[in-house]
Amino acid sequence: MTGRKVVVTGAAGLLGWHAAARLHAANCAARYRGEAEPFQLVQLGREAFGDDAARDAAIADAEVILHFAGVNRGEEAEVEAANPAIATALADSIARTGAQPHIVYANSTHAAFETPYGRSKKRAAEILEAAGAGFTNLILPHIFGECARPYYNNVTATLIDQIWAGQEPTINPEGKVALFHAGEAANLAIAKGLAGESGTIAPAGREMSIVALYERLAAFHRSYQANIFPDLGDPFDLALFNSYRTGGYPAHYPMRMKLNSDARGGLFESAKSLAGSQTFLSTTRPGMRRGDHFHTDLVERFLVVSGKATIRIRKVLTDEVHSFEVSGDEPVAIDMPPLHTHHIVNDTDSEVVTFFWSHRLFDPANPDTYADAVLLETEKQ
């Protein structure tokens, strides 16, 4: 039985990738349980808007369209024309195929203002509302999240990049922002689309000054560089910390541990936390591997304490794989970014001992663990 067809436009962008990854997570969970996948996920990229046949094939029989594609920078005339043009292309495909999708549109608070971008977003919403069987106008504040693009209309990602680079940013002391996590926005869009709930929704972001945002991120950095995880009990802090630490991946990986040696041997602190956490050790026999799964928000550390192994991490829904050769002789920490599937492989002839740490206790009712092979089938052969 084919699952519900959900089309995600702008799937390579921040919101689109977060939404597609969460739909993919649901499919992974179903496969692991031996059940039918609940979603037929279609990722509609930029190139499809120049290809009527490809776009029509994607839109045909779609139950839900999560429309995140758009243009928010460039020459004013081009920006004003671009978003209505994209919306018109979608509307034309819906009309040609006879599809009856519920459309969720990622709108902006700027749509209330008489600016080229504001008018562009407002007009696109009007076109889409007339095109589908239902329409949710999702007006979003400033979005932040893992894998956001710095220096591209995203102050959080830019500050994170500057902090990791050791740069001192120039900040407007009067600047303020309302922050909303991309994962929360994606979950909201998916829920409204699947439920077919029409109307305008304007979720409130976490209000703070740019100065306060920078200070919080800088505090994360100071703590993390001292090998101390902050208190992550507040879901907002968890999302912001995950965005910060993902900004350091992979350029600032692995993280070296301070090894103290004497006649008795060696000792190092693997991780410390300001709140509750979970640690455990495992042994991995030669030729064996552990993992091949990802998490949506779990903070998880891998640290080999004995033997040699390879840790691989793949950004979900891509073929982007990074590999790290690790050894207990030179302890390093590999912290898994959210929505990146990972595994550890013992490709030696001796046993490997690995230390694992996560920021919360494992909950069997909500494991936040989704089976997904790191190496794609073509790479295994």
N, C-alpha and C positions, 0 to 999 in steps of 0.2 A: 504494500500500500504506500503510495507516494504521499509525503508529508505536505503540509501547507506551503504554498509557494510564496516566498518573501523575497522581494527585490530590494537590494540596498544600493542606492546610487552614491557616488563619491566614496566608494568602498576603500579607496587607498588613503583617504583623509582621516583625520583624527576620529570624528564621530562615526563615520562609516565603518572604519576598521573595528572600533569598539563594539558597535552593534553587530557586525558580521561575526566577530569572534565570540560573542555571547550566544548567538544562534548556533554557531558551530559547536560551542560547549554543550548545548542541549542535545545536539546530534551525537556527540561523542559519548555523553552519558547514556543515551538510549542504546547505542551500539554495544557499550560495555555490558548493559543489562540484557542484551539479546533481544531488544525491542526494535520496532521500526523507528526510523529517524523521524522526528516530528516536523522537520522543516526541509523544504527544497530551497536551499539558499542560492540566490543568484546575485553575484556581485557585478554591478554595472559600472564600468570604468569610463573615463573621459572619452576614450576613442569611440565608444558606442554612440555618443551624441552626434557623431559625424557619419554614422552608418545606420540608415533606416532599417535595413533587414536585420541586423544584429540586435538593434534596440527592440524591434517588434517581437523577435523571438524571445527576448528576455521578458518582455511585458506580458505576452500572451498567457492567459490563465492565472495571472498573478492575483493572489488574495490581498496582499499588502505590499505597498511601496513605501519604503523608508527613504525619503528624499533628503539627502545630506549634501549632494553635489551643489556647487555654487561658485561664484566669483566675488571676492571681497576687496580686491585691490587692483590697481591699474589706472589707466586714463579714465576720468570721470564718465565720459560718454560711453566708453566700452563697458564699464562696470554697470551703468544704468541699463544698457541693452542686454547684457549677458544673462542675468538670472531669468528675465522673462523669456529669452530665447530658449534656454534650457528647459524651462517649464513647458513652453509650447511644444518642444520636441517630444517630451513625455506625453503631453495631452494628445498629440497627433498619433503616437503609437497606441495609446489606449483606445482612441476612436477607430483606428484601422483594424485592431485585433478584436475589438468588442469586449475587452477585459473590463471587469467591474471591481477594481481594487479599492481598498481603503488606503488613502494617502496620508502619511504623516510627514509634515513639512517642517524642517528645522529652520524656523524663522529667527529674526533677531530683534532686539529692543530698538534697533535703528529704524525699523519699519515705521515707527511712529513719527519720524522726523522727515522734513522736506530736504533731504540730501540725495545726491545721485544714487548712493548705495541704499538708502532708506526707501526711496521710490522703487528701486529695482526689486528689493525683497517684497515690498507690499504688492506690486503688480504680479510677481511670480505666484504669490499666495492666491490671488484672485483667479489666475488661470488654472491653477491646480484644484482649487475648490470646485470649479465648474467641470472638471474633467473626470473625477472619480465618483465611486458610489458613496464614499464618505470621506471626510476631510478633518484632520486634526492639525490645528495651527499651533505648533510648539514654539513659543517665544522664549529663547534661551539667553541667559546672561553670559558672562565671560566663562568659556569652557577651558578647563585644564585637564591634563591627564597624561598617562604613560604614552610615550612616543609622539607627543606634541612637537610641532616644528618650531624651533626657536627663531627669533628675528622675523617672524611672519605673523604679525597681529596676535601674538600670544605672549603677554607679559610674563606669565608664570614660567613658561618654557624658556624664555630669554633669560630671566633671572637665574634659573637653574643652570643653564649652560654657562653663564658668566661665573657662577659660584664654583662649578667644577673646574673651570679654566683658571681660577685664581684671580679673576678680574674684579675690580671695584666698579659696580654699575653706577650710572648717573640716574638718580631717581627724583621725580617731581614730588616735593614734600606734600603737595596738596592732592596728589593723585589718589583715587579710590577705585575699588573694583568689587564686583559681586561675583564670587567664584562658585562654579558648579562643575562637578566632576563628569568627565565624558562617559564613564561607565554608568553613572546614575541617569544621565540624559539618555543614553542608549537603552537602558532598561525601561525607562518611562516611555520612550518612543515605541519600543517593541510591545509593551503592554497595551498601549492605546490602540496600536494598529491591529493586534490580534483580537482585541475586544470590540473593535469597530466603533470606538467612542469618538464622536465628532465634537468639535468645539475648539475654543482657544484655551490653551493651558500655558501659564507663565510661572514656572517654578522659581522660587526665590533662591538666590545664591547666598553664600556666606559673605557678608559685607566686611571689608577691611581696607585699610589704607595700603598703598603700595609699599610704604615704609614698613608696616607691620608684616606684610607678606614676605618681604625680603628678610626681615629679622627672624621670622620663623624658619624660613628655608636655610638661612645661615646657621641657625642653632642646630637644625638637623645635621648640617654638614660637619659642624664642630664635633657633635656627638658621634656621628658615624665614623669620622676619621679617628676618633679615639676608641673605636670598636664598641661603642655603646649604642644600643637601639633605644629610641625615645619611647615614651608611653604612647601606645597606639590604640588606646581604648576609645577615643573619639573617632567615628568613621571618617570624618573630614580630615583629621590628622593622618589617618591611615592612607587615605587617597592621596593627600598631598605628599606624604613621605614616599609612597610608592612612585609618584611622578618624579620626585627628586632623585631617588636612587636609580630609577630606570634611565634618567638623564646621564648617568655616569657609565652606562653600559653601551658598547663593550670597551670603549677607549680606556677606562680607568679600572678595568679588570685585569688580572685578579688582585685581590687586596692582601698584601703581605702581612703576616703575623710576626710579632716580635718574639723570637725564640730565645729563651734563657737556658743556657746549658751549664752543667757542672759535672762532677764525677759521677753523679747518680744518673745523669741522662738529661733530657730536655723537657721543658715545660712551657706551654703558651696558653694564653686565654683565648678561647675560640670566639665567644660572644658574651656580652652582658646586656641586660635589659632593665629599663626603669619600671617595667610592669611584668605581669605574668608571661611565661613563655614555656616552650617545651624543647627538650634536648634528648637525643638518643644516638647510639652508636650502632653500626651495622658491619657485618663482614660480607664480602662479595667474593665468591670463588672464581678461579680463573675461567675466562670465557663467558662469564655471566654479566648481566646488566640489570640495573634497577631504574625505575622511572617510566619514561615514555608517557608522560602526562603533564598537564599544566594546571594552573590555578588562576582564579580571577583577581584575588587580592591578598592571598597568603604571602607573608614575608618568610622566606625559607632560605636557609644557608646550608651549603654542602662544604665539608672540609675533610679531606683525606688525611688521616693521621698515621697510616702505615700502608706501605705498598705504593704502586703507581697505577693510575687510571686515566681515562679520558672522559671529560664531561662535555656534552654537546647540548646546545640550546638553539631552538628554532622558533622564530617569531611565527605564531600560528597564522595559517592561511597564506604563508609565503614559503619560499624555498631558501630563505636567509638563515644559514646555519653558522654558528660560531663554535669552535672547538678549543678546549683548554686541556693541555697535558698537566696533570697534577701529581704531586708526590708527597708522601709523608716526610721525606727528608727536607723539604722546603715548604712548610705549611702555608697555604693560601686559601682564602675564602672565596667561594663563588656563590653569590646571592641571586636567586632566580627572579627575573623580572616577571610581573604578571602577564598573562596571556602569551607566554613563551613556553613551549613544551620542551622537556629536558630529560636527559638520562645520564647515568654514570656507567661506564663500561670498564670491566677489568680485562684488559687485553694482554695480561702478563701470565706467567706460570706460577705465581704465588698469590696468597690471599691479600685482599685489600680491606682495610678498616676505615670506615667513614663516620665522621661525626655529623649529625643533622640537627639543625635548630629551626624552630618556627615560632612566630610571635604569639601564637595562641594554642591552646590545647586542642587536640583532634576531636572533632564532633562527628560521630558516625551518621547522625541525622542530617548534617550539612557538611560533607567532607571537602567541598570546594576542590575536587580532584577529578580531572577529565582525561581519560585515556586518549592519547594521540601520539602516534609514532613520530619520533624526531626525524628519522631518516625516511624520506619518501621512497616509494617502491622502486623508482628508477635508480635511486642511489644504492639500494640494497643489492641490486643485481651485479 
